[in-house]
Amino acid sequence: MIRLPESRIDKTTCQHCGTHVSRDFRRTFGDEDDIAHRCAACDCMARLSAGSAAGKSVSKADPAEHPNRNRGQRTDARADGGESL
């Protein structure tokens, strides 16, 4: 787990991307200090549920390293200029 100096931590934002995270999200998925190291804006739910939001290493592919992880049949093709599914 990554430990950050207490004085630099803004608990209301994701430590990875800076997006606002709710208190409930931090309590549910964050670490023991209710700090979210990742959030739904920068990580997938499978990784968040496995502990990435709590700062734990997770064996699933990291979206930061694999940006096309959400592409596929369920993705709205119009976002890429294609036809609607």
C-alpha positions in Angstrom: 0.0 0.0 0.0 1.2 3.5 -0.8 1.4 5.7 2.3 1.2 9.5 1.7 2.2 12.2 4.1 -1.0 13.2 6.1 -0.5 16.9 5.4 -0.6 16.4 1.6 -3.8 14.2 1.5 -7.1 15.6 0.3 -9.5 12.9 1.3 -12.3 14.2 -0.9 -10.4 13.4 -4.1 -8.9 10.3 -5.8 -5.2 10.2 -5.1 -4.6 8.9 -8.7 -6.6 11.2 -10.9 -7.9 14.0 -8.6 -11.6 13.3 -9.3 -14.0 14.0 -6.4 -15.0 10.8 -4.4 -17.9 10.6 -2.0 -17.5 9.8 1.6 -19.5 6.6 1.0 -17.1 5.5 -1.8 -14.1 6.2 0.4 -15.6 4.2 3.4 -16.5 1.3 1.1 -13.5 1.0 -1.2 -10.8 3.2 0.4 -8.0 2.3 2.8 -8.3 2.2 6.6 -8.0 6.0 6.7 -10.9 6.4 4.2 -8.6 7.6 1.4 -9.4 6.5 -2.2 -6.2 5.7 -4.1 -8.2 5.0 -7.3 -11.8 5.7 -8.3 -14.4 4.8 -10.9 -13.2 7.6 -13.2 -9.7 6.1 -13.5 -10.2 2.4 -12.7 -12.6 -0.4 -13.5 -15.1 -1.8 -10.9 -13.4 -5.3 -10.9 -10.1 -3.7 -9.8 -11.8 -1.3 -7.3 -13.6 -4.3 -5.8 -10.3 -6.2 -5.5 -8.7 -3.4 -3.5 -7.1 -0.9 -5.9 -9.0 1.9 -4.3 -7.5 1.0 -1.0 -4.0 1.2 -2.5 -3.5 -2.6 -2.8 -1.7 -4.2 -5.8 -4.3 -6.0 -8.0 -3.5 -8.7 -10.5 -6.1 -7.5 -13.1 -4.9 -5.2 -15.9 -4.4 -1.6 -14.9 -6.5 0.8 -17.1 -3.6 3.3 -16.9 -1.4 0.8 -18.7 -4.2 -0.7 -20.9 -6.4 2.2 -22.0 -8.5 0.1 -24.4 -9.8 -2.1 -21.6 -13.4 -0.9 -22.1 -13.5 -1.3 -25.8 -15.6 -4.2 -27.2 -19.2 -5.1 -28.0 -20.8 -3.2 -25.2 -19.0 0.1 -26.0 -21.0 2.7 -27.8 -19.4 2.6 -31.3 -20.6 6.2 -32.0 -18.0 7.5 -29.7 -15.4 6.4 -32.3 -17.4 7.7 -35.2 -18.8 4.3 -36.0 -22.4 3.1 -36.3 -24.7 2.7 -33.3 -24.8 -0.9 -32.0 
